[in-house]
């Protein structure tokens, strides 16, 4: 348990106390990890002074730190062992890298005197730093006891700078024991500033926006932090707002002009064809959101991104604005005369035929999806009504997430929309644990499938050990339903998708997690109300085969080339 005041280790201060000092300096109170002989001093100090959350697998530790970072706006800390432990963490570091998440991954390393010797020291692995460099935006080895604090701060400076990326530090075990807080050298950390947009391009963009009559805006995760400026622009222009999955909640989705993550639907396709200006902000135009890049987008296209290489990469851009989204949008709003306002106060958008078309499209795509998902609709409505606006919704890769959780379930702030951006299955539960630890005063929802949960079943024990206010919504269809539908829709035989499924009630009871099973319509809301009242961890299993009306099938938008289209 965390202590209110510092109590020195019986063996005296270590490098772990340096880590604690750095974490406190940045307001980070929690680290996630798996204890090992190669990180003992770090875990001991964090557990003594702050909060250490023991996870069962290193990949889950990074996922939890990742979600903690996304939910709190701070950075997350993951502590793992060297060698296999660091390798286990690498997959989840790929997710943090893909998502641009601020994770500080600290892995142990063998004694500094044996580094590079390839003697077979326990947990030794050749080229570990190269592996960490491949899955991080910054990777470094600590070589000197007196450099520990400066090296940690340098790693943090890199993960905090735009564009955000995770950082990795490998720390030899002898230097963990020998580093002392009172012997650290002065910290000298440079500050990286984002690029400044070209003034001529800005002026041209402002002119196009000023005369647009039917504007649409598409935002991705690169617009994070620019919500109020974006909301002012949407409101002032009367523009429809489309989002990627990562861009959801930057403007709350109950805003009347937020169409959301529906760009690939026929109704939005018709709206795109009518638009006379298209502004994209911080989005990669991912293949699954653009019909594998066959979605037609309006012109002229003004593209805003922090990275110059992104301009025109997926779709041609008539004007490219390179720089920080908030800074550029503030500039645009000031020249168009649009005042910034609270995102909670929408006001009434400018009246007109285009605003009416946007609002009609917004309603139509939601009504059609609500009808299509059948019995899932009552669950979607119950989740949104029962969980507060600032509750995190952590979603694994599963049909409820990919069919309606990523579009129909309203998101009111980006920090509450936590999911595997890279699409990797099995990360949702650990992300929910991390988010719940970061936001202990509100409940966290975790949407998982039986297949994804099975990837890290041990993390149910981690959840039970935290006492976090976290309700796991487990949708059980006896395997990988997403891939099952994909196989059926494309004429493949069923293979590898029907899994032997545990008795989740017995499993939950074995780790003292309260459990409900929903097997008939009209009973989910009662179970959710009871689970939330416990203000702690709980599991609700939904028998997907018992949903009524039966949902329409969800087939993932995966491009499968046909033989006739292949070159001979």
Helices and strands as residue ranges (DSSP letters): H 15-25, E 30-33, H 40-49, E 51-54, H 58-72, E 76-80, H 84-99, E 103-109, G 112-114, H 128-134, E 138-142, G 145-147, H 148-160, E 167-172, H 173-178, G 181-183, H 199-211, E 215-219, G 221-223, H 227-237, E 240-243, E 258-260, H 266-274, E 277-281, G 287-289, E 301-305, G 308-310, E 319-322, H 325-336, H 353-372, H 376-386, E 393-395, H 399-400, I 401-405, G 414-416, E 417-419, H 428-438, E 444-449, H 450-455, H 459-466, E 470-476, H 481-489, H 504-510, E 514-518, H 524-533, E 538-543, G 544-546, G 563-565
